[in-house]
Amino acid sequence: MGTVPTVPTPLFHGIIVAMKAHEHIIKSVEEGSIADEMGVEVGDALLCIDDNEIEDVFDYRFLIQSEELTVTIRKSDGEVWELDIEKDEDEDLGIDFGEGIMDEYRSCRNKCIFCFIDQMPKGMRPTLYFKDDDSRLSFLQGNYVTLTNMDDHDIDRIIRYRLSPINISVQTTNPKLRCMMLNNRFAGRSLDKIRTLYDAGITMNAQIVLCKNVNDREELRRTLTDLLEYAPVLQSVSVVPVGLTKYRDGLYPLERIEKEDALITLDIIEEVAAQAMSLHGIHFAHASDEIYILAERAIPSAEEYDDYPQLENGVGMLRLMHDEYETAYEKTVNDIEKGLIIPEEHYCRFSVVTGILAEGYVRRCTERICSLFPNVSFNIYAVRNDFFGEYITVAGLITGQDIIAQLMGKDLGGHLLIPDCMMKADEEIFLDNVALSELEGALQVRCHIVKSNGSDLVDFILKEKTYE
């Protein structure tokens, strides 16, 4: 169809025709876009579309799908315009609002006994202390929500816009126990929303933070059995051990998950997974990698992770890493056989930093690839988490200051490989605000941020031709 711009219709100068609770300031306008052609500018405010209020990005994206629409804009000088637009259904207006959801993030009103944020020391980045409980971030970023911060309007919008998957922090299906764990007297009642989402066919994932002598053992069996009723719409449930830092003064007296606890947990998970396979052809219930390591049990095969629906939750990361390293190894072998790679041409000494949890897997995978290159040598350094406490063993919570303190004076070779999970998503900075450049200066080594997939390791080795 193409765009058919019309002359903007000015309304009453300085007066908003339809008073709306939400207005959205435009932060940028794409050059040559519909909005640009119609005179929309940075600093203007979007008031409504077809007289519908725009609460957030989901309203906006839904409403601009129409081929004919009226967009109401308030100009920076106060004048209000109505823009009648004809366009192709999939054509964008070319407006950006700067905020990912076009609204304020909703914070968590619970006081969960296992909350990691309550266990953090002072003086870290302010954003690290924000407790989100926003269903929109669940869809956009994979965050887990408790459902306690949602009313019927929120549920209706999820169903209307078919937002899925929605990731739910369940903890337990025992209403009284859930109220206690979340310190919210309405937490048990909010579980009813799972049934509403299930009836509407909204894909869900669930999480259980396992707390010893609280929601484990028979309570865990009850919860997993109850949730199995929602499969396969509820496509997965992960069980992760509670993370306990050394900053727990005044908090609920939780205990660390030990080997015996992990073994019992795995027995329950495997029991429910067997039922799920029989009923729905999916494994449904999954333990985090940490539980397998605590139990000293082998990590399951890739097939048992059902396409990794909870990878970012620490479920299957070690299996995927192992398999990706194996793929990189086989490709390298093939390239060597074809003469595309001459192993003897590559010389380097390097080190890899990781957390204690993954040390064995990282070491074995790195050894396998490096065995193909006779002039390549390496060291693996598993960093103890002194910042949060020794019970925090995942690589993603390692700080720059712990790396510096524990690797100072070590034989690092010429390079230090750092997994990308240790860094802030959009900056080369660690959790404790130590910049990558500071780390390089303190350790006097070149640092490289890499993915834990094997191919990044091979690419690094292939780029090195001199021995350091």
C-alpha positions as CSV (number, residue, x, y, z in Angstrom):
1,M,0.0,0.0,0.0
2,G,2.8,2.4,1.0
3,T,2.5,5.5,3.1
4,V,-0.2,8.1,2.5
5,P,0.7,11.1,4.6
6,T,-1.9,13.7,5.4
7,V,-1.6,17.3,6.6
8,P,-1.5,17.3,10.4
9,T,-4.7,18.6,11.9
10,P,-3.8,21.1,14.7
11,L,-6.2,21.0,17.6
12,F,-6.4,23.5,20.5
13,H,-3.0,25.1,21.2
14,G,-1.6,24.2,24.6
15,I,-4.6,22.0,25.4
16,I,-4.6,18.2,25.4
17,V,-7.9,17.2,23.8
18,A,-8.3,13.9,25.6
19,M,-6.7,13.8,29.0
20,K,-4.6,10.7,29.2
21,A,-2.8,9.2,32.1
22,H,0.2,8.2,29.9
23,E,2.1,10.3,27.5
24,H,5.4,9.3,25.9
25,I,8.2,11.8,25.0
26,I,9.8,11.0,21.6
27,K,13.6,10.6,21.9
28,S,14.4,10.0,18.2
29,V,12.8,10.0,14.8
30,E,14.1,7.8,12.0
31,E,15.1,9.9,9.0
32,G,12.7,9.3,6.0
33,S,10.2,7.4,8.2
34,I,6.4,8.1,8.3
35,A,6.8,10.2,11.5
36,D,9.6,12.2,9.9
37,E,7.6,12.9,6.8
38,M,4.7,14.1,8.9
39,G,6.7,16.5,11.0
40,V,7.1,14.6,14.2
41,E,10.2,15.8,16.1
42,V,12.3,14.9,19.0
43,G,10.7,16.3,22.2
44,D,7.1,15.8,20.9
45,A,4.8,13.6,23.0
46,L,2.7,10.6,21.8
47,L,-0.7,11.0,23.5
48,C,-2.9,8.2,21.9
49,I,-3.5,6.1,18.8
50,D,-7.1,5.9,17.5
51,D,-8.1,7.5,20.9
52,N,-6.6,4.5,22.7
53,E,-4.3,5.3,25.6
54,I,-0.8,3.9,25.2
55,E,0.2,2.4,28.5
56,D,3.5,0.8,27.3
57,V,5.3,-0.7,24.4
58,F,2.8,-3.5,24.0
59,D,-0.1,-1.2,23.4
60,Y,2.0,0.8,21.0
61,R,3.2,-2.2,19.0
62,F,-0.3,-3.7,18.9
63,L,-2.1,-0.5,17.7
64,I,0.4,0.6,15.0
65,Q,-0.2,-2.7,13.2
66,S,-3.4,-1.1,11.7
67,E,-3.2,0.0,8.1
68,E,-5.2,3.1,8.9
69,L,-4.7,4.9,12.2
70,T,-4.9,8.3,13.8
71,V,-2.0,9.3,15.9
72,T,-2.3,12.2,18.4
73,I,0.8,14.1,19.1
74,R,1.5,17.1,21.3
75,K,4.2,19.2,19.9
76,S,6.9,20.7,22.1
77,D,5.2,24.1,21.9
78,G,2.0,22.7,23.3
79,E,0.0,22.4,20.0
80,V,-1.8,19.1,19.6
81,W,-1.8,17.4,16.2
82,E,-3.9,14.5,14.8
83,L,-2.1,12.6,12.1
84,D,-4.2,10.4,9.9
85,I,-2.0,7.7,8.5
86,E,-2.4,5.0,5.8
87,K,0.4,2.5,5.7
88,D,1.4,-1.2,5.2
89,E,0.5,-3.4,8.1
90,D,4.1,-4.3,8.9
91,E,5.4,-0.7,8.4
92,D,6.8,1.1,11.4
93,L,6.2,4.7,12.3
94,G,9.9,5.4,12.9
95,I,9.6,6.7,16.5
96,D,11.8,5.7,19.4
97,F,11.0,6.5,23.0
98,G,14.3,5.6,24.6
99,E,12.7,3.3,27.2
100,G,12.5,-0.4,26.5
101,I,8.9,-0.7,27.8
102,M,7.8,3.0,27.5
103,D,6.8,3.0,31.2
104,E,8.3,2.8,34.6
105,Y,9.5,-0.6,35.7
106,R,7.5,-2.2,38.4
107,S,9.4,-3.0,41.6
108,C,8.9,-6.1,43.8
109,R,6.8,-5.5,46.9
110,N,7.7,-8.9,48.4
111,K,10.3,-9.6,51.0
112,C,11.4,-13.1,50.0
113,I,13.4,-15.0,52.4
114,F,15.8,-16.1,49.6
115,C,16.2,-12.7,47.8
116,F,19.7,-12.3,46.5
117,I,19.5,-8.5,46.4
118,D,18.9,-8.4,50.2
119,Q,22.2,-10.2,50.5
120,M,24.3,-7.7,48.6
121,P,26.8,-5.4,50.2
122,K,26.5,-1.6,50.0
123,G,28.3,0.5,47.4
124,M,27.5,-1.3,44.2
125,R,25.8,0.1,41.1
126,P,22.4,1.5,42.1
127,T,20.7,-0.6,39.3
128,L,21.8,-3.8,41.0
129,Y,19.6,-3.1,44.0
130,F,16.4,-2.7,41.9
131,K,14.0,-5.6,42.5
132,D,11.9,-5.9,39.4
133,D,8.6,-7.8,39.4
134,D,7.3,-6.8,36.0
135,S,5.5,-9.2,33.7
136,R,6.6,-7.1,30.7
137,L,10.3,-7.7,31.5
138,S,9.4,-11.4,31.8
139,F,8.4,-11.4,28.1
140,L,11.1,-9.0,26.9
141,Q,14.1,-10.1,28.9
142,G,13.3,-13.5,30.4
143,N,13.0,-12.1,34.0
144,Y,10.9,-14.2,36.5
145,V,7.9,-12.6,38.2
146,T,5.9,-13.7,41.3
147,L,2.5,-12.6,39.9
148,T,1.9,-10.8,43.2
149,N,2.3,-7.4,41.4
150,M,-0.3,-8.1,38.8
151,D,-4.0,-7.4,38.7
152,D,-6.7,-8.6,36.4
153,H,-5.9,-5.8,33.9
154,D,-2.3,-7.0,33.6
155,I,-3.4,-10.6,33.0
156,D,-6.0,-9.5,30.4
157,R,-3.3,-7.6,28.5
158,I,-1.0,-10.6,28.5
159,I,-3.8,-12.7,27.0
160,R,-4.9,-10.1,24.6
161,Y,-1.4,-9.5,23.2
162,R,-0.5,-13.2,23.5
163,L,2.7,-12.3,25.4
164,S,4.7,-15.5,25.9
165,P,6.6,-17.1,27.4
166,I,5.9,-15.7,30.8
167,N,8.4,-16.8,33.4
168,I,7.0,-17.3,36.9
169,S,8.8,-17.5,40.2
170,V,6.6,-20.1,41.9
171,Q,8.7,-21.4,44.8
172,T,5.8,-23.6,46.1
173,T,2.2,-24.3,45.3
174,N,1.4,-24.5,49.1
175,P,-0.5,-21.2,49.5
176,K,0.5,-20.7,53.2
177,L,4.1,-21.6,52.6
178,R,4.3,-19.3,49.6
179,C,2.9,-16.4,51.8
180,M,5.7,-17.1,54.3
181,M,8.5,-17.4,51.7
182,L,7.5,-14.2,49.9
183,N,6.4,-12.4,53.1
184,N,3.2,-11.4,51.3
185,R,-0.2,-12.4,52.6
186,F,-1.6,-12.4,49.0
187,A,1.1,-14.6,47.5
188,G,-0.9,-17.8,47.8
189,R,-3.9,-16.3,46.1
190,S,-1.8,-15.1,43.2
191,L,-1.2,-18.7,42.1
192,D,-4.7,-18.7,40.7
193,K,-3.3,-16.5,37.8
194,I,-1.3,-19.5,36.6
195,R,-4.6,-21.3,35.9
196,T,-6.0,-18.2,34.0
197,L,-2.9,-18.1,31.8
198,Y,-3.0,-21.8,31.3
199,D,-6.7,-21.7,30.2
200,A,-5.7,-18.9,27.7
201,G,-2.9,-21.0,26.3
202,I,-0.1,-18.6,27.3
203,T,3.2,-20.4,27.3
204,M,4.9,-20.3,30.7
205,N,8.1,-21.4,32.5
206,A,8.4,-21.7,36.2
207,Q,11.2,-21.5,38.8
208,I,11.6,-22.9,42.2
209,V,14.4,-21.5,44.4
210,L,15.2,-24.5,46.7
211,C,15.5,-23.6,50.3
212,K,16.6,-26.4,52.7
213,N,13.9,-27.4,55.2
214,V,11.4,-25.0,53.7
215,N,10.2,-26.0,50.2
216,D,12.4,-29.0,49.5
217,R,11.7,-32.8,49.7
218,E,8.0,-33.5,50.1
219,E,7.0,-29.9,49.5
220,L,9.1,-30.0,46.3
221,R,7.3,-33.1,45.2
222,R,4.0,-31.5,45.9
223,T,4.9,-28.4,43.9
224,L,6.2,-30.2,40.9
225,T,3.2,-32.6,40.8
226,D,0.8,-29.6,41.1
227,L,2.5,-27.8,38.3
228,L,2.6,-30.8,36.0
229,E,-1.2,-30.3,35.7
230,Y,-0.4,-27.2,33.6
231,A,2.0,-29.0,31.2
232,P,2.7,-28.6,28.3
233,V,1.5,-25.0,28.3
234,L,3.7,-24.7,31.3
235,Q,6.7,-26.0,29.4
236,S,9.4,-26.2,32.1
237,V,10.1,-25.9,35.8
238,S,13.6,-25.3,37.0
239,V,14.8,-26.1,40.5
240,V,17.8,-24.0,41.6
241,P,19.5,-24.0,45.0
242,V,19.3,-20.8,47.0
243,G,22.3,-18.6,46.7
244,L,23.7,-17.6,50.1
245,T,26.1,-14.7,50.4
246,K,28.0,-13.7,53.5
247,Y,25.8,-10.6,54.0
248,R,22.8,-12.3,55.7
249,D,22.7,-10.6,59.1
250,G,19.1,-10.2,60.2
251,L,17.7,-12.3,57.4
252,Y,15.9,-15.6,57.5
253,P,18.3,-18.4,58.7
254,L,18.6,-20.4,55.5
255,E,21.0,-23.3,55.2
256,R,23.2,-24.3,52.3
257,I,22.1,-27.2,50.1
258,E,24.4,-30.2,50.7
259,K,25.1,-33.3,48.7
260,E,22.4,-35.4,50.4
261,D,19.8,-32.7,49.7
262,A,20.9,-32.5,46.1
263,L,20.6,-36.3,45.6
264,I,17.1,-36.3,47.1
265,T,16.1,-33.3,44.9
266,L,17.4,-35.1,41.8
267,D,15.4,-38.2,42.6
268,I,12.2,-36.2,42.9
269,I,12.9,-34.2,39.7
270,E,13.6,-37.4,37.7
271,E,10.4,-39.0,39.1
272,V,8.3,-36.0,37.9
273,A,10.2,-35.8,34.6
274,A,9.4,-39.4,33.9
275,Q,5.7,-38.7,34.4
276,A,5.9,-35.7,32.1
277,M,7.6,-37.7,29.4
278,S,4.9,-40.3,29.6
279,L,2.1,-37.7,29.5
280,H,3.4,-35.0,27.2
281,G,6.7,-36.0,25.7
282,I,8.8,-33.4,27.5
283,H,11.0,-33.7,30.6
284,F,9.3,-30.6,32.1
285,A,11.2,-30.7,35.5
286,H,14.9,-29.7,35.4
287,A,17.6,-29.2,38.0
288,S,20.2,-26.5,37.7
289,D,23.7,-27.5,36.9
290,E,24.8,-26.6,40.4
291,I,22.5,-29.3,41.9
292,Y,24.2,-32.0,39.7
293,I,27.6,-30.8,40.8
294,L,26.6,-30.8,44.5
295,A,25.2,-34.3,44.1
296,E,28.4,-35.4,42.2
297,R,26.1,-36.7,39.4
298,A,26.8,-36.5,35.6
299,I,25.2,-33.6,33.7
300,P,22.3,-35.0,31.6
301,S,22.4,-35.3,27.8
302,A,21.2,-32.4,25.6
303,E,18.0,-34.3,24.7
304,E,16.9,-34.2,28.4
305,Y,16.9,-30.4,28.4
306,D,14.0,-30.0,25.9
307,D,15.8,-27.3,23.8
308,Y,17.1,-25.5,26.8
309,P,14.0,-23.3,27.8
310,Q,15.8,-22.1,31.0
311,L,19.4,-21.8,29.9
312,E,19.8,-18.3,31.4
313,N,18.7,-19.8,34.7
314,G,21.7,-22.0,34.9
315,V,19.9,-25.1,33.6
316,G,21.9,-27.0,31.0
317,M,24.7,-24.4,30.6
318,L,27.4,-26.9,31.3
319,R,25.9,-29.4,28.9
320,L,25.6,-26.8,26.1
321,M,29.1,-25.6,26.8
322,H,30.5,-29.1,26.5
323,D,28.6,-29.9,23.3
324,E,29.6,-26.6,21.7
325,Y,33.3,-27.2,22.6
326,E,32.9,-30.6,21.1
327,T,31.5,-29.1,17.9
328,A,34.4,-26.7,17.7
329,Y,36.9,-29.5,18.3
330,E,35.5,-31.6,15.5
331,K,35.4,-28.6,13.1
332,T,39.0,-27.8,14.0
333,V,40.1,-31.5,13.3
334,N,38.3,-31.3,9.9
335,D,40.0,-28.1,9.1
336,I,43.4,-29.5,10.0
337,E,42.8,-32.6,7.9
338,K,41.9,-30.4,4.9
339,G,45.0,-28.3,5.4
340,L,43.0,-25.2,6.3
341,I,44.8,-25.0,9.6
342,I,48.5,-25.8,10.3
343,P,48.6,-26.4,14.1
344,E,52.4,-25.8,14.4
345,E,52.0,-22.3,13.1
346,H,50.1,-21.1,16.2
347,Y,52.0,-20.2,19.3
348,C,50.6,-18.8,22.5
349,R,50.4,-19.1,26.3
350,F,47.2,-17.9,27.9
351,S,45.0,-18.3,31.0
352,V,41.3,-18.7,31.5
353,V,39.4,-17.4,34.5
354,T,36.2,-19.1,35.7
355,G,34.1,-19.8,38.8
356,I,34.6,-22.8,41.0
357,L,31.4,-24.4,39.8
358,A,32.5,-24.8,36.1
359,E,36.2,-25.3,36.7
360,G,36.3,-29.0,35.8
361,Y,34.2,-28.6,32.7
362,V,36.2,-25.6,31.5
363,R,39.5,-27.4,32.1
364,R,38.5,-30.6,30.2
365,C,37.0,-28.7,27.3
366,T,40.0,-26.4,26.9
367,E,42.5,-29.3,27.2
368,R,40.7,-31.1,24.4
369,I,40.9,-28.2,21.9
370,C,44.5,-27.2,22.9
371,S,45.6,-30.8,22.4
372,L,45.4,-30.1,18.7
373,F,48.0,-27.3,18.9
374,P,51.5,-28.5,20.1
375,N,52.8,-25.0,20.7
376,V,49.8,-23.8,22.7
377,S,49.7,-23.9,26.5
378,F,47.3,-22.6,29.1
379,N,46.3,-22.3,32.8
380,I,42.8,-22.4,34.3
381,Y,42.2,-20.3,37.3
382,A,39.0,-20.9,39.3
383,V,38.4,-17.7,41.4
384,R,37.0,-18.1,44.9
385,N,34.2,-15.6,45.5
386,D,35.5,-13.6,48.5
387,F,33.3,-10.7,47.6
388,F,29.9,-12.4,48.1
389,G,31.2,-15.4,50.0
390,E,32.6,-18.8,49.2
391,Y,29.2,-20.5,48.7
392,I,28.6,-18.4,45.6
393,T,30.4,-20.4,42.9
394,V,29.0,-19.4,39.5
395,A,31.2,-17.5,37.1
396,G,28.6,-14.7,36.5
397,L,29.0,-13.4,40.0
398,I,32.8,-13.1,40.1
399,T,34.1,-9.6,40.7
400,G,37.1,-7.8,39.2
401,Q,38.7,-7.2,42.6
402,D,38.6,-11.0,43.4
403,I,40.2,-11.7,40.0
404,I,43.0,-9.2,40.7
405,A,43.6,-10.3,44.3
406,Q,43.8,-14.0,43.4
407,L,45.7,-13.8,40.1
408,M,48.2,-11.2,41.0
409,G,51.7,-12.7,40.5
410,K,50.3,-15.8,38.8
411,D,51.7,-17.1,35.5
412,L,49.0,-15.8,33.1
413,G,51.0,-16.0,29.9
414,G,50.3,-13.2,27.4
415,H,46.5,-13.3,27.6
416,L,43.7,-13.7,30.0
417,L,40.3,-15.0,28.6
418,I,37.3,-13.8,30.6
419,P,33.8,-15.3,30.0
420,D,31.3,-12.7,28.9
421,C,28.9,-13.7,31.7
422,M,31.2,-11.8,34.1
423,M,30.7,-8.5,32.4
424,K,27.9,-6.0,32.4
425,A,25.8,-6.6,29.3
426,D,26.6,-3.3,27.5
427,E,30.0,-2.3,29.1
428,E,33.4,-3.8,29.9
429,I,32.8,-3.6,33.6
430,F,32.5,-6.2,36.4
431,L,29.8,-6.3,39.1
432,D,31.9,-4.3,41.5
433,N,32.5,-1.5,38.9
434,V,36.0,-2.6,38.2
435,A,36.6,-1.9,34.5
436,L,38.3,-4.4,32.2
437,S,41.1,-1.8,31.6
438,E,41.8,-1.7,35.3
439,L,42.1,-5.4,35.4
440,E,44.6,-5.3,32.5
441,G,46.6,-2.7,34.3
442,A,46.7,-4.4,37.6
443,L,47.6,-7.9,36.2
444,Q,49.7,-6.6,33.3
445,V,48.0,-8.9,30.8
446,R,45.9,-8.5,27.7
447,C,42.3,-9.5,28.5
448,H,39.8,-11.0,26.0
449,I,36.1,-11.3,26.6
450,V,35.0,-14.6,25.1
451,K,31.8,-16.8,25.0
452,S,32.0,-20.2,26.6
453,N,31.3,-22.0,23.3
454,G,34.6,-23.4,22.1
455,S,34.6,-21.5,18.8
456,D,35.8,-18.3,20.5
457,L,38.7,-20.2,22.0
458,V,39.6,-21.6,18.6
459,D,39.3,-18.2,17.0
460,F,41.6,-16.8,19.7
461,I,44.3,-19.5,19.2
462,L,44.2,-19.1,15.4
463,K,44.9,-15.4,15.6
464,E,48.0,-16.0,17.7
465,K,51.2,-16.6,15.8
466,T,53.9,-15.6,18.3
467,Y,54.8,-17.2,21.6
468,E,54.3,-15.0,24.7
